Amino acid sequence: IPTYLNSVLFLIEGRFSKKDIQEKPLIIYSGGELLSQQICKRIKENFNNAIIYNNYGPTEVTINCLHCLISDEMIKTGKIPTGLPLENLIYCFDDKYNKCQLGKKGELLVGGDQVMISYTSDVSKKEKLLEAENGNLFYKTGDIFEYGNDGYFYYIGRVDSEVKILGNRLNLESLRTFCLKNLNLEDIVFVDKNDV
């Protein structure tokens, strides 16, 4: 995950000279959080031959559903895609199951054989599973994407108050309710500071 990558880069930069590591081969598969231009630049600055892949896949889809190689041009422009759609899945932006169209935005619904059905006894997760008229199951990711004209998906944000911290999901509204109930607080506010 990018947070971990950032920590590893900090350790590498503190322990090795660029001369010692620049020509070392390195392949990185990143996922679980938004991959930033800054982290990509740091990787390339330390490892000339680094190859970076970005991946996206909610647990409920069992494996990655978006994947791409991050090019030097993407890093230069700062337009880091989340990934390209895999061919064996169906991607929709609405519950009418209209396939995603280039240039459009919306909450990503993912369908196909690899969508898990084991959440049916969990009401909170069952609500995120939708069944199309043809019987296909779709998972509502809660993530808002733009399907760029270049064919890549770009992460924009969430439809709810869920965030990822160190690759783990955390619902801020649930945390707020818990804190107000159990910690004798009058109120609580969450602040996004430098993407933290």
Secondary structure, 3 states (H helix, E strand, C coil): CHHHHHHHHHHHHHHCCHHHHCCCCEEEEECCCCCCHHHHHHHHHHCCCEEEEEEECCHHHCCCCEEEEECHHHHHHCCCCCEEECCCCEEECCCCCCECCCCEEEEEEEECCCCCCCCCCCHHHHCCEEECCCCCEEEEEEEEEEECCCCCEEEEEECCCEEEECCEEEEHHHHHHHHHHHCCCCCCCCCCCCCC
